[in-house]
Amino acid sequence: MAGQISMIKRQLKSVQSTQKLTNAMALVATAKLQKQKNKMIENNEYADIYHTFLLAALSAKREGEETNLYLKPSTIDNPAHIIITSNSGLCGSYNQDLLKYVEKHISKDEPIFAIGTYGIKWLKANNYMVIKEYNEWQDLEPAKINQLITDLLILYQNDMLSSIDVIYTQYVNALTFLPTTFHLLPIKISGELIETEMLLEPSREEVLNQLIPMYVSSQIYSTFLQAKTSEHAARRSAMDNANKNADDLINELELTYNQARQAAITQEMNEITAGTVNSK
């Protein structure tokens, strides 16, 4: 009986120590989530301005059929995908949900630009065609995104890729984040553009050739911020669930401990009583 009580006490202390850790991680994740969410919201305004500029440039009058490389459909069939996952775990089903989405929507012979250690390992282990790895990206700095854009556009401009999209986890709210696809190239405009008499210098073609890569860079950054915000939200949710599970386990262990202790006391009292009776 004494051994059982000691074992329960050790288990109780272990769970309490784990709960302190998960509680601290939940607090850190909450702080990071708020910071990342603010950054995402601020960037959305910037991305919207780029989108407005692009629509204005596309509405400028052109002569003849559309010939811009970034706008016309490709003659080949080789879509490329940028896939964004996290560098670490402890974020619930965040990575697993995204990779299930990848498994459902992407062929293994389509080129992939993978961001995030977790996704890189999974994609390579499952024989997907990862042609470029960008691991250990805690933040998407301008130099890093410029390198990614360069890698992508060189292949696209040489007609080696038919399209480019981003597969990431879209942030909806603190409890909802959905794997989704954002199409980058060729540019697709929803609805019909109304052609204007806007004059672009030196020409519509040259302005679009400068503006579209900047727009693509802006959208990749936006999706990265959405993915990181979703990651922190998923990690906070996972740590909150871990805390709740720890509370339930602590209550259960405390009940078991009290029952075992009461049983031990009762046994000792019975032995004392029996000893007293025998001595008489």
C-alpha positions in Angstrom: 0.0 0.0 0.0 2.8 2.4 0.9 4.5 1.7 -2.4 1.3 2.5 -4.3 0.9 5.8 -2.5 4.5 6.8 -3.3 4.0 5.9 -7.0 0.9 8.0 -7.2 2.7 11.0 -5.6 5.5 10.7 -8.1 3.0 10.6 -11.0 1.2 13.6 -9.5 4.4 15.6 -9.3 5.3 14.7 -12.8 2.0 15.8 -14.2 2.1 19.1 -12.3 5.6 19.8 -13.6 4.5 19.1 -17.2 1.5 21.4 -16.7 3.8 24.2 -15.6 5.7 23.7 -18.9 2.6 23.6 -21.1 1.2 26.7 -19.3 4.4 28.6 -20.0 4.4 27.5 -23.6 0.7 28.6 -23.9 1.6 32.1 -22.6 4.5 32.4 -25.0 2.3 31.2 -27.9 -0.4 33.8 -27.0 2.2 36.6 -27.0 3.6 35.5 -30.3 0.2 35.1 -31.8 -0.8 38.6 -31.0 2.4 40.0 -32.4 2.2 37.9 -35.6 -1.5 38.8 -36.0 -0.8 42.5 -35.8 2.0 42.1 -38.4 -0.4 40.2 -40.7 -3.1 42.8 -40.4 -0.7 45.7 -41.2 0.7 43.8 -44.2 -2.8 43.2 -45.6 -3.2 46.9 -46.2 0.1 47.0 -48.0 -0.8 43.9 -50.2 -4.2 45.5 -51.0 -2.4 48.6 -52.4 -0.2 46.4 -54.6 -3.3 44.6 -55.9 -5.0 48.0 -56.6 -1.9 49.1 -58.6 -1.9 45.8 -60.5 -5.6 46.2 -61.5 -5.0 49.8 -62.6 -2.0 48.7 -64.8 -4.0 45.8 -66.3 -6.8 48.1 -67.2 -4.6 50.3 -69.3 -5.2 50.1 -73.0 -3.2 47.5 -75.0 -2.8 46.8 -78.6 -3.9 43.4 -79.9 -3.9 40.2 -77.9 -2.3 39.8 -74.5 1.4 38.8 -74.9 2.7 39.4 -71.4 4.4 36.2 -70.1 2.9 36.6 -66.6 -0.7 36.9 -68.0 -1.1 34.5 -70.9 -1.7 30.8 -70.3 1.3 28.5 -70.6 1.6 25.9 -73.4 3.1 23.3 -71.1 1.7 21.4 -68.1 4.1 21.6 -65.2 2.6 23.4 -62.2 4.8 24.4 -59.3 3.8 24.7 -55.7 5.2 26.7 -52.7 4.3 24.7 -49.6 4.6 26.4 -46.2 4.8 24.3 -43.0 6.4 25.0 -39.6 9.9 24.3 -38.4 8.8 22.6 -35.2 6.0 20.5 -33.7 3.8 21.0 -30.6 1.2 22.8 -32.7 -1.5 20.2 -32.8 -2.6 19.0 -36.2 -1.4 22.1 -38.0 1.2 20.4 -40.1 -0.7 17.1 -40.5 -3.8 18.8 -41.9 -1.8 20.8 -44.4 0.1 17.7 -45.6 -3.1 15.7 -45.9 -4.3 18.5 -48.2 -1.1 18.3 -50.2 -1.5 14.5 -50.5 -5.0 15.0 -51.8 -4.3 17.8 -54.3 -0.7 17.5 -55.6 0.9 14.9 -57.8 4.3 13.6 -56.7 5.9 14.6 -60.0 5.1 18.3 -59.7 7.9 20.6 -58.6 7.8 21.9 -55.0 9.5 24.8 -53.3 9.2 23.7 -49.6 9.4 26.2 -46.7 9.6 24.7 -43.2 11.6 21.8 -41.8 8.6 19.7 -40.9 7.2 19.8 -44.4 10.5 19.2 -46.1 11.1 16.0 -44.2 7.7 14.7 -44.9 7.7 15.6 -48.6 11.1 13.9 -49.1 10.1 10.9 -47.1 7.0 10.5 -49.3 8.9 10.9 -52.6 7.6 14.3 -53.6 9.7 16.3 -56.1 11.2 18.9 -53.8 13.5 21.0 -56.0 14.3 23.7 -53.5 14.4 23.8 -49.7 14.0 26.8 -47.5 14.3 25.5 -43.9 14.7 27.2 -40.6 12.7 30.3 -41.7 11.5 31.9 -38.6 10.8 35.1 -40.4 10.6 35.9 -44.1 13.2 38.7 -44.5 13.5 40.6 -47.8 16.7 38.9 -48.8 15.1 35.4 -48.4 12.0 36.3 -50.3 14.0 37.8 -53.1 15.9 34.6 -53.4 12.7 32.6 -53.6 11.3 35.0 -56.2 14.4 34.7 -58.3 14.4 30.9 -58.2 10.7 30.8 -59.2 10.8 33.5 -61.9 13.9 32.2 -63.7 12.1 28.8 -64.2 8.8 30.5 -65.1 10.4 33.0 -67.6 12.2 30.1 -69.3 8.8 28.3 -69.8 9.8 25.5 -67.4 6.7 26.0 -65.2 3.2 26.4 -66.3 1.8 27.9 -63.1 2.8 28.8 -59.5 0.7 28.6 -56.4 1.1 28.7 -52.7 -0.3 26.0 -50.4 -0.5 27.3 -46.8 -2.7 27.4 -43.8 -5.1 30.4 -43.9 -5.9 32.1 -40.7 -9.6 32.6 -40.1 -9.7 33.2 -36.3 -7.9 32.0 -33.2 -9.6 28.6 -33.4 -10.1 28.2 -37.1 -7.3 27.8 -39.7 -7.7 26.1 -43.0 -5.3 24.5 -45.5 -5.8 26.4 -48.8 -4.3 27.2 -52.2 -3.5 30.7 -53.4 -2.8 31.0 -57.2 0.1 33.3 -58.1 1.0 32.9 -61.8 -0.2 33.3 -64.4 -2.2 36.3 -63.1 -5.9 35.6 -63.0 -8.3 38.5 -62.5 -11.8 37.7 -61.2 -14.5 39.6 -63.1 -14.0 41.7 -66.3 -11.6 44.6 -66.4 -12.8 47.8 -67.9 -10.2 49.1 -70.3 -9.2 52.7 -69.6 -7.2 55.4 -71.4 -4.5 55.3 -68.7 -1.1 56.0 -70.2 1.8 54.0 -68.8 5.4 55.0 -69.3 7.6 53.7 -70.8 4.9 51.1 -71.8 2.2 48.9 -70.4 4.4 45.8 -71.0 7.4 47.2 -69.2 5.4 48.4 -66.2 3.7 45.0 -65.8 7.1 43.3 -66.1 8.2 45.3 -63.1 5.0 45.4 -61.1 4.0 41.7 -61.3 7.1 40.2 -59.7 6.7 42.8 -56.9 3.0 41.8 -56.6 4.0 38.1 -56.5 6.6 38.9 -53.7 3.9 40.7 -51.8 1.4 37.8 -52.0 4.0 35.2 -50.9 4.9 37.4 -47.9 1.1 37.7 -47.1 0.6 33.9 -47.2 3.7 33.3 -45.1 2.3 35.7 -42.4 -1.0 33.9 -42.6 0.7 30.6 -42.1 2.8 31.8 -39.2 -0.2 33.3 -37.5 -2.1 30.0 -37.9 0.9 28.1 -36.5 1.0 30.2 -33.3 -2.8 30.0 -32.9 -2.6 26.2 -33.4 0.2 25.9 -30.8 -1.7 28.0 -28.3 -4.8 25.8 -28.8 -2.7 22.7 -28.4 -1.1 23.9 -25.2 -4.5 25.0 -23.8 -5.8 21.5 -24.5 -2.7 20.0 -22.8 -3.4 22.2 -19.7 -7.0 21.0 -19.6 -5.9 17.3 -19.9 -3.3 17.9 -17.2 -6.0 19.3 -14.9 -8.2 16.3 -15.5 -5.3 13.9 -14.8 -4.3 15.8 -11.6 -7.9 15.6 -10.3 -8.0 11.9 -11.1 -4.6 11.2 -9.4 -5.5 13.3 -6.4 -8.7 11.3 -6.0 -6.8 8.0 -6.3 -4.1 9.2 -3.9 -6.7 10.2 -1.3 -8.5 6.9 -1.7 -5.3 4.9 -1.3 -4.2 7.0 1.7 -7.7 6.5 3.3 -7.4 2.8 2.7 -4.0 2.7 4.3 -5.2 4.6 7.4 -8.2 2.3 7.7 -5.9 -0.8 7.4 -3.6 0.6 10.1 -6.5 1.3 12.4 -7.8 -2.3 11.9 -4.4 -3.7 12.7 -4.1 -1.6 15.9 -7.6 -2.6 16.9 -6.9 -6.3 16.2 -3.6 -6.1 18.2 -5.4 -4.5 21.1 -8.1 -7.2 21.2 -5.5 -10.0 20.9 -3.5 -8.5 23.8 -6.5 -8.8 26.1 
